[in-house]
């Protein structure tokens, strides 16, 4: 039984805990979806998608990204900014998907079962 109070963890703290629990699997998965996200954002921005309209749709009207879009910053800078805005979504996807991925990889024999026996 835990003596710690149930303090909600931030997304970043949850990601750190997942790295501790699942190791390299969570890192590889998160880096992969981050690269896909950045590549997708770059393709959208370079294809001429109206990033300003997207920012307004999500009620993002201030800050460095909005200023970069309105000042004709480079394509990569704008794509990276859009990519960063969606970091919480990527973290949520990582935290949700990783336990299923680890369970699957253990079942097919790619990963060994945890030595601790998963006593949580």
PAKEDREN-725804 format. One record per residue (C-alpha): residue in one letter; chain; z, x negated, y negated. Coordinates in steps of 0.1 Angstrom, whole numbers. Layout:
<rs>
<r><residu>A</residu><chaine>A</chaine><Z>Z</Z><X>X</X><Y>Y</Y></r>
...
</rs>
This chain:
<rs>
<r><residu>X</residu><chaine>A</chaine><Z>0</Z><X>0</X><Y>0</Y></r>
<r><residu>X</residu><chaine>A</chaine><Z>-9</Z><X>-14</X><Y>-34</Y></r>
<r><residu>X</residu><chaine>A</chaine><Z>17</Z><X>-17</X><Y>-62</Y></r>
<r><residu>X</residu><chaine>A</chaine><Z>-9</Z><X>-20</X><Y>-89</Y></r>
<r><residu>X</residu><chaine>A</chaine><Z>-15</Z><X>10</X><Y>-111</Y></r>
<r><residu>X</residu><chaine>A</chaine><Z>-49</Z><X>27</X><Y>-108</Y></r>
<r><residu>X</residu><chaine>A</chaine><Z>-65</Z><X>13</X><Y>-138</Y></r>
<r><residu>X</residu><chaine>A</chaine><Z>-102</Z><X>21</X><Y>-140</Y></r>
<r><residu>X</residu><chaine>A</chaine><Z>-124</Z><X>-10</X><Y>-137</Y></r>
<r><residu>X</residu><chaine>A</chaine><Z>-153</Z><X>-17</X><Y>-161</Y></r>
<r><residu>X</residu><chaine>A</chaine><Z>-188</Z><X>-19</X><Y>-146</Y></r>
<r><residu>X</residu><chaine>A</chaine><Z>-186</Z><X>-57</X><Y>-149</Y></r>
<r><residu>X</residu><chaine>A</chaine><Z>-152</Z><X>-59</X><Y>-131</Y></r>
<r><residu>X</residu><chaine>A</chaine><Z>-166</Z><X>-36</X><Y>-103</Y></r>
<r><residu>X</residu><chaine>A</chaine><Z>-196</Z><X>-60</X><Y>-100</Y></r>
<r><residu>X</residu><chaine>A</chaine><Z>-172</Z><X>-90</X><Y>-97</Y></r>
<r><residu>X</residu><chaine>A</chaine><Z>-153</Z><X>-72</X><Y>-70</Y></r>
<r><residu>X</residu><chaine>A</chaine><Z>-185</Z><X>-64</X><Y>-51</Y></r>
<r><residu>X</residu><chaine>A</chaine><Z>-195</Z><X>-101</X><Y>-52</Y></r>
<r><residu>X</residu><chaine>A</chaine><Z>-160</Z><X>-109</X><Y>-38</Y></r>
<r><residu>X</residu><chaine>A</chaine><Z>-164</Z><X>-82</X><Y>-11</Y></r>
<r><residu>X</residu><chaine>A</chaine><Z>-201</Z><X>-86</X><Y>-2</Y></r>
<r><residu>X</residu><chaine>A</chaine><Z>-209</Z><X>-122</X><Y>-12</Y></r>
<r><residu>X</residu><chaine>A</chaine><Z>-245</Z><X>-133</X><Y>-16</Y></r>
<r><residu>X</residu><chaine>A</chaine><Z>-260</Z><X>-100</X><Y>-6</Y></r>
<r><residu>X</residu><chaine>A</chaine><Z>-248</Z><X>-83</X><Y>-38</Y></r>
<r><residu>X</residu><chaine>A</chaine><Z>-261</Z><X>-112</X><Y>-59</Y></r>
<r><residu>X</residu><chaine>A</chaine><Z>-295</Z><X>-113</X><Y>-42</Y></r>
<r><residu>X</residu><chaine>A</chaine><Z>-299</Z><X>-75</X><Y>-46</Y></r>
<r><residu>X</residu><chaine>A</chaine><Z>-288</Z><X>-74</X><Y>-82</Y></r>
<r><residu>X</residu><chaine>A</chaine><Z>-310</Z><X>-104</X><Y>-92</Y></r>
<r><residu>X</residu><chaine>A</chaine><Z>-339</Z><X>-87</X><Y>-75</Y></r>
<r><residu>X</residu><chaine>A</chaine><Z>-336</Z><X>-54</X><Y>-92</Y></r>
<r><residu>X</residu><chaine>A</chaine><Z>-330</Z><X>-72</X><Y>-125</Y></r>
<r><residu>X</residu><chaine>A</chaine><Z>-362</Z><X>-91</X><Y>-121</Y></r>
<r><residu>X</residu><chaine>A</chaine><Z>-381</Z><X>-60</X><Y>-112</Y></r>
<r><residu>X</residu><chaine>A</chaine><Z>-365</Z><X>-42</X><Y>-142</Y></r>
<r><residu>X</residu><chaine>A</chaine><Z>-375</Z><X>-70</X><Y>-166</Y></r>
<r><residu>X</residu><chaine>A</chaine><Z>-410</Z><X>-72</X><Y>-152</Y></r>
<r><residu>X</residu><chaine>A</chaine><Z>-414</Z><X>-34</X><Y>-155</Y></r>
<r><residu>X</residu><chaine>A</chaine><Z>-401</Z><X>-34</X><Y>-191</Y></r>
<r><residu>X</residu><chaine>A</chaine><Z>-426</Z><X>-62</X><Y>-199</Y></r>
<r><residu>X</residu><chaine>A</chaine><Z>-455</Z><X>-43</X><Y>-184</Y></r>
<r><residu>X</residu><chaine>A</chaine><Z>-445</Z><X>-11</X><Y>-203</Y></r>
<r><residu>X</residu><chaine>A</chaine><Z>-442</Z><X>-29</X><Y>-236</Y></r>
<r><residu>X</residu><chaine>A</chaine><Z>-473</Z><X>-49</X><Y>-232</Y></r>
<r><residu>X</residu><chaine>A</chaine><Z>-492</Z><X>-18</X><Y>-222</Y></r>
<r><residu>X</residu><chaine>A</chaine><Z>-485</Z><X>-2</X><Y>-255</Y></r>
<r><residu>X</residu><chaine>A</chaine><Z>-457</Z><X>22</X><Y>-246</Y></r>
<r><residu>X</residu><chaine>A</chaine><Z>-441</Z><X>35</X><Y>-277</Y></r>
<r><residu>X</residu><chaine>A</chaine><Z>-407</Z><X>17</X><Y>-274</Y></r>
<r><residu>X</residu><chaine>A</chaine><Z>-395</Z><X>31</X><Y>-307</Y></r>
<r><residu>X</residu><chaine>A</chaine><Z>-399</Z><X>67</X><Y>-294</Y></r>
<r><residu>X</residu><chaine>A</chaine><Z>-380</Z><X>58</X><Y>-262</Y></r>
<r><residu>X</residu><chaine>A</chaine><Z>-352</Z><X>43</X><Y>-283</Y></r>
<r><residu>X</residu><chaine>A</chaine><Z>-350</Z><X>75</X><Y>-304</Y></r>
<r><residu>X</residu><chaine>A</chaine><Z>-351</Z><X>96</X><Y>-272</Y></r>
<r><residu>X</residu><chaine>A</chaine><Z>-320</Z><X>78</X><Y>-259</Y></r>
<r><residu>X</residu><chaine>A</chaine><Z>-304</Z><X>80</X><Y>-294</Y></r>
<r><residu>X</residu><chaine>A</chaine><Z>-305</Z><X>42</X><Y>-299</Y></r>
<r><residu>X</residu><chaine>A</chaine><Z>-312</Z><X>38</X><Y>-335</Y></r>
<r><residu>X</residu><chaine>A</chaine><Z>-294</Z><X>8</X><Y>-346</Y></r>
<r><residu>X</residu><chaine>A</chaine><Z>-289</Z><X>-28</X><Y>-336</Y></r>
<r><residu>X</residu><chaine>A</chaine><Z>-310</Z><X>-59</X><Y>-329</Y></r>
<r><residu>X</residu><chaine>A</chaine><Z>-334</Z><X>-42</X><Y>-305</Y></r>
<r><residu>X</residu><chaine>A</chaine><Z>-343</Z><X>-14</X><Y>-329</Y></r>
<r><residu>X</residu><chaine>A</chaine><Z>-348</Z><X>-41</X><Y>-356</Y></r>
<r><residu>X</residu><chaine>A</chaine><Z>-370</Z><X>-62</X><Y>-333</Y></r>
<r><residu>X</residu><chaine>A</chaine><Z>-392</Z><X>-33</X><Y>-324</Y></r>
<r><residu>X</residu><chaine>A</chaine><Z>-397</Z><X>-23</X><Y>-361</Y></r>
<r><residu>X</residu><chaine>A</chaine><Z>-404</Z><X>-60</X><Y>-371</Y></r>
<r><residu>X</residu><chaine>A</chaine><Z>-432</Z><X>-66</X><Y>-345</Y></r>
<r><residu>X</residu><chaine>A</chaine><Z>-411</Z><X>-91</X><Y>-325</Y></r>
<r><residu>X</residu><chaine>A</chaine><Z>-427</Z><X>-107</X><Y>-295</Y></r>
<r><residu>X</residu><chaine>A</chaine><Z>-435</Z><X>-86</X><Y>-264</Y></r>
<r><residu>X</residu><chaine>A</chaine><Z>-410</Z><X>-105</X><Y>-242</Y></r>
<r><residu>X</residu><chaine>A</chaine><Z>-382</Z><X>-101</X><Y>-268</Y></r>
<r><residu>X</residu><chaine>A</chaine><Z>-387</Z><X>-64</X><Y>-270</Y></r>
<r><residu>X</residu><chaine>A</chaine><Z>-390</Z><X>-61</X><Y>-232</Y></r>
<r><residu>X</residu><chaine>A</chaine><Z>-358</Z><X>-81</X><Y>-227</Y></r>
<r><residu>X</residu><chaine>A</chaine><Z>-339</Z><X>-59</X><Y>-251</Y></r>
<r><residu>X</residu><chaine>A</chaine><Z>-350</Z><X>-27</X><Y>-234</Y></r>
<r><residu>X</residu><chaine>A</chaine><Z>-341</Z><X>-44</X><Y>-201</Y></r>
<r><residu>X</residu><chaine>A</chaine><Z>-306</Z><X>-52</X><Y>-214</Y></r>
<r><residu>X</residu><chaine>A</chaine><Z>-300</Z><X>-16</X><Y>-225</Y></r>
<r><residu>X</residu><chaine>A</chaine><Z>-304</Z><X>-4</X><Y>-189</Y></r>
<r><residu>X</residu><chaine>A</chaine><Z>-279</Z><X>-30</X><Y>-175</Y></r>
<r><residu>X</residu><chaine>A</chaine><Z>-253</Z><X>-3</X><Y>-167</Y></r>
<r><residu>X</residu><chaine>A</chaine><Z>-278</Z><X>16</X><Y>-147</Y></r>
<r><residu>X</residu><chaine>A</chaine><Z>-287</Z><X>-16</X><Y>-127</Y></r>
<r><residu>X</residu><chaine>A</chaine><Z>-251</Z><X>-23</X><Y>-121</Y></r>
<r><residu>X</residu><chaine>A</chaine><Z>-245</Z><X>12</X><Y>-109</Y></r>
<r><residu>X</residu><chaine>A</chaine><Z>-275</Z><X>10</X><Y>-85</Y></r>
<r><residu>X</residu><chaine>A</chaine><Z>-262</Z><X>-24</X><Y>-72</Y></r>
<r><residu>X</residu><chaine>A</chaine><Z>-227</Z><X>-10</X><Y>-66</Y></r>
<r><residu>X</residu><chaine>A</chaine><Z>-240</Z><X>21</X><Y>-49</Y></r>
<r><residu>X</residu><chaine>A</chaine><Z>-266</Z><X>4</X><Y>-27</Y></r>
<r><residu>X</residu><chaine>A</chaine><Z>-249</Z><X>-28</X><Y>-16</Y></r>
<r><residu>X</residu><chaine>A</chaine><Z>-225</Z><X>-13</X><Y>9</Y></r>
<r><residu>X</residu><chaine>A</chaine><Z>-254</Z><X>5</X><Y>26</Y></r>
<r><residu>X</residu><chaine>A</chaine><Z>-275</Z><X>-27</X><Y>26</Y></r>
<r><residu>X</residu><chaine>A</chaine><Z>-247</Z><X>-48</X><Y>40</Y></r>
<r><residu>X</residu><chaine>A</chaine><Z>-239</Z><X>-22</X><Y>67</Y></r>
<r><residu>X</residu><chaine>A</chaine><Z>-276</Z><X>-21</X><Y>77</Y></r>
<r><residu>X</residu><chaine>A</chaine><Z>-279</Z><X>-59</X><Y>78</Y></r>
<r><residu>X</residu><chaine>A</chaine><Z>-248</Z><X>-62</X><Y>99</Y></r>
<r><residu>X</residu><chaine>A</chaine><Z>-261</Z><X>-35</X><Y>123</Y></r>
<r><residu>X</residu><chaine>A</chaine><Z>-294</Z><X>-53</X><Y>129</Y></r>
<r><residu>X</residu><chaine>A</chaine><Z>-277</Z><X>-87</X><Y>132</Y></r>
<r><residu>X</residu><chaine>A</chaine><Z>-287</Z><X>-105</X><Y>101</Y></r>
<r><residu>X</residu><chaine>A</chaine><Z>-252</Z><X>-105</X><Y>87</Y></r>
<r><residu>X</residu><chaine>A</chaine><Z>-220</Z><X>-111</X><Y>107</Y></r>
<r><residu>X</residu><chaine>A</chaine><Z>-192</Z><X>-86</X><Y>105</Y></r>
<r><residu>X</residu><chaine>A</chaine><Z>-165</Z><X>-95</X><Y>80</Y></r>
<r><residu>X</residu><chaine>A</chaine><Z>-137</Z><X>-116</X><Y>94</Y></r>
<r><residu>X</residu><chaine>A</chaine><Z>-111</Z><X>-94</X><Y>76</Y></r>
<r><residu>X</residu><chaine>A</chaine><Z>-121</Z><X>-64</X><Y>96</Y></r>
<r><residu>X</residu><chaine>A</chaine><Z>-126</Z><X>-44</X><Y>64</Y></r>
<r><residu>X</residu><chaine>A</chaine><Z>-89</Z><X>-34</X><Y>61</Y></r>
<r><residu>X</residu><chaine>A</chaine><Z>-90</Z><X>-17</X><Y>27</Y></r>
</rs>
